[in-house]
């Protein structure tokens, strides 16, 4: 074999070797890459939000079902779903069920349903800023439903929504229940639930309950709606407790419920009073 032929054979062998190395490299890349690719974490999955606007709506839906279907529907329809709700803080407590610790913030959306928000130990700085009676807005994921309690994790506290006031009277609202059936009336007043209203009148009574003070106006001869005002914050309770029957008061509160002859205002604040 001539020197030239020998060189050609060597070059061909080198070229084949390089080609084979490249092919093996591609095969290894195809084989190895899927295992090296990071798995999609639960937090990266698309968030699916519920249409229900409060814990009460979820609990009411579940309780309307056959008892044997409730657990299945709760798991398939609500567990793992996200919500954006608002409510009043009833309690802030350490979470003692697990060694990891943490905190549980119980929020009352619409009684008798409760949202129990779980915060990690590393989120203590968020919990320390919360007080009983605070009205908060939050985003969170439902982990399970037990009776009238919804348990949620991955909580994000959001800025309070800007207050939207209604330009109607309590009598206008309760009149709807006189003109329509209850189911029709509830549909018609649904848009005002969660909005704010200013009311004035002579103080009738102040009731002291576990987590709030209930205030009503003095009864008048003319037919009026009975307005129940709930003061959650201690500073408002302290001021209200010093007032006497007949004192004229002006209050702002968030509409939580309307029914035949009654209007319920939550998270109330005393704007002014006059003896």
LINJO-V746669 format. One record per residue. N is the residue number from 1. SS is DSSP state (alpha for helix, beta for strand, coil for the rest). Layout:
N:SS ; N:SS
//
This chain:
1:coil ; 2:coil ; 3:alpha ; 4:alpha ; 5:alpha ; 6:alpha ; 7:alpha ; 8:alpha ; 9:alpha ; 10:alpha ; 11:alpha ; 12:alpha ; 13:alpha ; 14:alpha ; 15:alpha ; 16:alpha ; 17:alpha ; 18:alpha ; 19:alpha ; 20:alpha ; 21:alpha ; 22:alpha ; 23:alpha ; 24:alpha ; 25:alpha ; 26:alpha ; 27:alpha ; 28:alpha ; 29:alpha ; 30:alpha ; 31:alpha ; 32:alpha ; 33:alpha ; 34:alpha ; 35:alpha ; 36:alpha ; 37:coil ; 38:coil ; 39:coil ; 40:coil ; 41:coil ; 42:alpha ; 43:alpha ; 44:alpha ; 45:coil ; 46:coil ; 47:coil ; 48:coil ; 49:beta ; 50:coil ; 51:coil ; 52:coil ; 53:coil ; 54:coil ; 55:alpha ; 56:alpha ; 57:alpha ; 58:alpha ; 59:alpha ; 60:alpha ; 61:alpha ; 62:alpha ; 63:alpha ; 64:coil ; 65:coil ; 66:coil ; 67:alpha ; 68:alpha ; 69:alpha ; 70:alpha ; 71:alpha ; 72:alpha ; 73:alpha ; 74:alpha ; 75:alpha ; 76:alpha ; 77:alpha ; 78:alpha ; 79:coil ; 80:coil ; 81:coil ; 82:beta ; 83:beta ; 84:beta ; 85:beta ; 86:beta ; 87:beta ; 88:beta ; 89:beta ; 90:beta ; 91:beta ; 92:beta ; 93:beta ; 94:beta ; 95:coil ; 96:coil ; 97:coil ; 98:coil ; 99:coil ; 100:coil ; 101:coil ; 102:coil ; 103:beta ; 104:beta ; 105:beta ; 106:beta ; 107:beta ; 108:beta ; 109:coil ; 110:coil ; 111:coil ; 112:coil ; 113:coil ; 114:beta ; 115:beta ; 116:beta ; 117:beta ; 118:beta ; 119:beta ; 120:coil ; 121:alpha ; 122:alpha ; 123:alpha ; 124:alpha ; 125:alpha ; 126:alpha ; 127:alpha ; 128:alpha ; 129:coil ; 130:coil ; 131:coil ; 132:coil ; 133:coil ; 134:coil ; 135:beta ; 136:beta ; 137:beta ; 138:beta ; 139:beta ; 140:beta ; 141:beta ; 142:beta ; 143:beta ; 144:beta ; 145:beta ; 146:beta ; 147:coil ; 148:coil ; 149:beta ; 150:beta ; 151:beta ; 152:beta ; 153:beta ; 154:beta ; 155:beta ; 156:beta ; 157:beta ; 158:beta ; 159:coil ; 160:coil ; 161:coil ; 162:coil ; 163:coil ; 164:coil ; 165:beta ; 166:coil ; 167:coil ; 168:coil ; 169:coil ; 170:alpha ; 171:alpha ; 172:alpha ; 173:alpha ; 174:alpha ; 175:alpha ; 176:alpha ; 177:alpha ; 178:alpha ; 179:alpha ; 180:coil ; 181:coil ; 182:alpha ; 183:alpha ; 184:alpha ; 185:alpha ; 186:alpha ; 187:alpha ; 188:alpha ; 189:alpha ; 190:alpha ; 191:alpha ; 192:alpha ; 193:coil ; 194:coil ; 195:coil ; 196:beta ; 197:beta ; 198:beta ; 199:beta ; 200:beta ; 201:beta ; 202:beta ; 203:beta ; 204:beta ; 205:beta ; 206:beta ; 207:beta ; 208:beta ; 209:coil ; 210:coil ; 211:coil ; 212:coil ; 213:beta ; 214:beta ; 215:beta ; 216:beta ; 217:beta ; 218:coil ; 219:coil ; 220:coil ; 221:coil ; 222:coil ; 223:coil ; 224:coil ; 225:coil ; 226:beta ; 227:beta ; 228:beta ; 229:beta ; 230:beta ; 231:beta ; 232:coil ; 233:coil ; 234:alpha ; 235:alpha ; 236:alpha ; 237:alpha ; 238:alpha ; 239:alpha ; 240:alpha ; 241:coil ; 242:coil ; 243:coil ; 244:coil ; 245:coil ; 246:coil ; 247:coil ; 248:beta ; 249:beta ; 250:beta ; 251:beta ; 252:beta ; 253:beta ; 254:beta ; 255:beta ; 256:beta ; 257:beta ; 258:beta ; 259:beta ; 260:coil ; 261:coil ; 262:beta ; 263:beta ; 264:beta ; 265:beta ; 266:beta ; 267:beta ; 268:beta ; 269:beta ; 270:beta ; 271:beta ; 272:beta ; 273:beta ; 274:beta ; 275:coil
//
